[in-house]
């Protein structure tokens, strides 16, 4: 009764064909074992990545007597004394303000240079220009150490060592190629029909870019700006080399709590946690905006 032209019905019916696998004990146990193994590996990897952050957060809230207590405690009696101390520290507070100024200025300057360049590359579609951009990105991937001495000598010659301007220039130079690469990909997704319709209505190229393309690609622009901010906020090597006291950033000022004669672990941990705050705040926005421009319904088929 269950035969069809001499063949079993399970050979034709997908549900009937998959039922033995669903009901079989061995395949289910094997699948469950794989999932458990995947969960364990993921949990171990996450623990390995987040354990330094958890240790830093725990240390920043500990009393000085609990720092090296054995057996160790995660947080005995939470205390904000280390945060109060570093906020009251004029050197670190000034460095924190410097980091904010440098990072925000880098975003503004990078976006001002990158958006028109990315828009032009996206529309010209010149192979030579894209190859040049690829070459610049390849140079950007070179170790930062090879740039330190030339940049230091240059900024010393023009009397910009230990100034925020020097850091803004360096951060922008490294951020612009990457920003152009990201933004040109987002501008490529903007429907050409919308831009052509605007030009037919009398819009100039500048008006098309500012009134049509940028609003559509705003998700990519926001994501790129946040990534630039994070990179500038975390930059350490050039800030250490090109600054002394006046333009020192927070990433460098943390070293003040790690002197040669002894480390103030509580203050150092609290400073690191404060440095993490913008990262924790902005990273979810990258996930939100990186989905790309929304043009649903803009062009009728």
Number of C-alpha atoms within 10 A of each C-alpha: 5 9 9 11 7 7 10 14 15 16 12 11 10 10 11 13 14 12 11 12 12 12 10 10 10 11 13 13 11 11 11 12 12 12 12 12 12 12 12 12 12 12 12 12 12 11 13 11 11 12 12 11 16 14 13 19 19 20 25 27 24 22 17 16 7 17 18 10 9 7 7 10 14 16 17 12 10 13 14 13 17 23 20 12 15 20 18 11 11 11 17 23 16 18 21 23 15 20 27 16 15 24 23 19 21 28 24 15 17 26 23 12 15 24 21 18 18 24 20 17 22 21 12 11 11 11 10 9 13 16 11 11 17 15 13 15 18 11 13 16 10 10 9 12 10 9 12 15 11 11 17 17 13 14 16 14 10 8 11 16 22 20 19 21 16 24 27 20 16 17 26 25 15 20 26 26 24 20 25 25 20 17 27 23 17 24 27 17 16 21 14 14 12 16 19 13 12 17 14 10 9 11 16 12 13 11 14 18 19 14 14 16 23 21 14 22 23 19 21 25 25 16 23 25 21 21 20 26 26 18 17 26 26 19 19 14 13 19 26 17 16 24 20 14 13 14 23 26 31 27 21 23 21 20 13 14 18 14 10 7 5 8 13 13 18 26 24 22 23 26 26 18 18 16 18 15 10 14 17 10 10 15 14 10 14 18 10 13 18 16 11 19 20 14 13 7 7 11 10 6 4
